[in-house]
C-alpha cells in the first residue's frame, strides 16, 4: 500500500492510481491546463499577498525563520539556493540599466533591466513560468509595448 497515496475521502483510504501513474497523470494535466493553473495561482497570490506580507513582519515568523536557517536542513537549503545563482547564464542586455532596476533573464543569454519590485513579486521555482509571470506583469504595466 506504500505505492499508493493516502486519501481519507475514499473507503479504503488510498487513491485508486499508484504513485507513478498519478505523477504521470498530474504532469499531463498540468501541460494540458497550464493557463488554468497559472490563472488560479495568480488569483491566490493576489488574494493572499497582503496576509503573507504582514505575517513575514511578525516576530514569531522572524524567530522561526532564524531558527530554521541555523538548522542543518536550513543551511543545506540556503546552500542549494545560493548555488542556483551560480548558473551558467549569459548576460547580454537588451536595454539600459536605470536606478531601482535589476537584471531579469528573458532566456538563458539575454537580460532585461526591470523594476526591482516587479522582479521580486514573482518568485516561482520553475524558471520558464517565472519568466512568463514577470513579462506578463511588465506588459500589463505598459513597460513593454
C-alpha positions as CSV (number, residue, x, y, z in Angstrom):
1,X,0.0,0.0,0.0
2,X,3.0,2.3,0.2
3,X,2.8,2.6,-3.6
4,X,-0.5,4.5,-3.3
5,X,-1.1,8.0,-2.0
6,X,-3.4,8.2,1.1
7,X,-6.9,9.7,0.5
8,X,-9.2,9.8,3.6
9,X,-12.2,10.5,1.4
10,X,-12.1,7.1,-0.1
11,X,-13.4,3.9,1.5
12,X,-10.0,2.1,1.7
13,X,-8.2,5.3,2.5
14,X,-5.9,5.2,-0.6
15,X,-6.0,6.6,-4.2
16,X,-7.0,4.3,-7.0
17,X,-3.9,5.1,-9.0
18,X,-0.4,4.2,-8.0
19,X,2.1,7.0,-7.2
20,X,3.9,6.7,-10.5
21,X,0.7,6.7,-12.5
22,X,-0.6,9.7,-10.5
23,X,2.6,11.6,-11.2
24,X,2.2,11.0,-15.0
25,X,-1.5,12.0,-14.8
26,X,-0.7,15.2,-12.9
27,X,2.1,16.1,-15.3
28,X,-0.1,15.6,-18.3
29,X,-2.9,17.6,-16.6
30,X,-0.6,20.5,-15.9
31,X,0.6,20.5,-19.5
32,X,-3.0,20.5,-20.8
33,X,-4.2,23.1,-18.3
34,X,-1.2,25.4,-17.8
35,X,-3.2,28.5,-18.3
36,X,-5.9,27.5,-15.9
37,X,-3.2,26.6,-13.3
38,X,-1.4,29.9,-13.8
39,X,-4.7,31.9,-13.5
40,X,-5.6,30.1,-10.3
41,X,-2.1,30.6,-8.9
42,X,-2.1,34.3,-9.7
43,X,-5.6,34.8,-8.2
44,X,-4.5,33.0,-5.0
45,X,-1.3,35.0,-4.8
46,X,-3.2,38.3,-5.3
47,X,-5.8,37.4,-2.6
48,X,-3.2,36.3,0.0
49,X,-0.3,38.6,-0.8
50,X,-1.1,41.1,1.9
51,X,-1.6,38.4,4.5
52,X,1.8,36.9,3.9
53,X,3.5,40.2,3.7
54,X,2.1,41.1,7.2
55,X,2.9,37.7,8.6
56,X,6.5,37.9,7.5
57,X,6.8,41.1,9.6
58,X,5.8,39.4,12.8
59,X,8.4,38.4,15.5
60,X,7.1,34.9,15.5
61,X,7.9,34.4,11.8
62,X,11.3,36.1,12.2
63,X,12.3,33.9,15.1
64,X,11.1,30.7,13.5
65,X,12.9,31.6,10.2
66,X,16.1,32.4,12.1
67,X,15.9,29.0,13.9
68,X,15.3,27.2,10.7
69,X,18.2,28.8,8.9
70,X,20.5,27.7,11.7
71,X,19.3,24.1,11.5
72,X,21.1,21.5,9.3
73,X,18.2,21.4,6.9
74,X,18.0,25.2,6.7
75,X,21.8,25.5,6.0
76,X,21.5,22.9,3.2
77,X,18.6,24.7,1.7
78,X,20.4,28.0,1.8
79,X,23.4,26.4,0.1
80,X,21.1,25.0,-2.6
81,X,19.5,28.4,-3.2
82,X,22.9,30.1,-3.4
83,X,24.2,27.6,-5.9
84,X,21.1,28.3,-8.1
85,X,22.5,31.8,-8.6
86,X,25.8,30.4,-10.0
87,X,24.1,29.1,-13.1
88,X,26.0,29.4,-16.4
89,X,23.7,32.1,-17.9
90,X,24.6,34.7,-20.4
91,X,24.4,38.4,-19.7
92,X,23.5,40.2,-22.9
93,X,21.4,43.3,-22.0
94,X,18.5,44.4,-24.3
95,X,18.0,47.7,-22.5
96,X,19.9,50.2,-20.4
97,X,20.2,49.8,-16.6
98,X,18.5,52.5,-14.5
99,X,18.0,53.3,-10.8
100,X,15.9,50.7,-9.0
101,X,16.3,48.1,-11.7
102,X,17.6,44.6,-11.6
103,X,18.6,42.2,-14.4
104,X,15.9,39.7,-15.4
105,X,16.8,36.8,-17.7
106,X,14.5,36.7,-20.7
107,X,16.2,33.5,-21.8
108,X,19.5,31.8,-21.0
109,X,21.5,34.5,-22.7
110,X,19.6,37.8,-22.7
111,X,18.7,40.1,-19.8
112,X,16.3,43.0,-19.4
113,X,16.5,45.6,-16.7
114,X,13.2,45.8,-14.9
115,X,11.9,47.4,-11.7
116,X,13.1,45.5,-8.6
117,X,9.6,45.4,-7.1
118,X,8.2,43.6,-10.1
119,X,11.1,41.1,-10.2
120,X,10.7,40.2,-6.5
121,X,6.9,39.9,-6.8
122,X,7.1,36.7,-8.9
123,X,9.3,34.2,-7.0
124,X,8.5,30.9,-8.7
125,X,10.7,27.8,-8.8
126,X,10.1,26.9,-12.5
127,X,12.3,29.3,-14.5
128,X,10.0,29.4,-17.5
129,X,6.9,30.2,-15.5
130,X,8.8,32.8,-13.6
131,X,9.8,34.5,-16.9
132,X,6.3,34.4,-18.2
133,X,4.8,35.9,-15.0
134,X,7.3,38.7,-14.9
135,X,6.9,39.5,-18.6
136,X,3.1,39.4,-18.3
137,X,3.3,41.8,-15.3
138,X,5.6,44.2,-17.3
139,X,3.3,44.1,-20.3
140,X,0.2,44.8,-18.2
141,X,2.0,47.8,-16.6
142,X,3.0,49.1,-20.1
143,X,6.7,48.7,-19.5
144,X,6.8,46.6,-22.7
145,X,4.9,47.6,-25.8
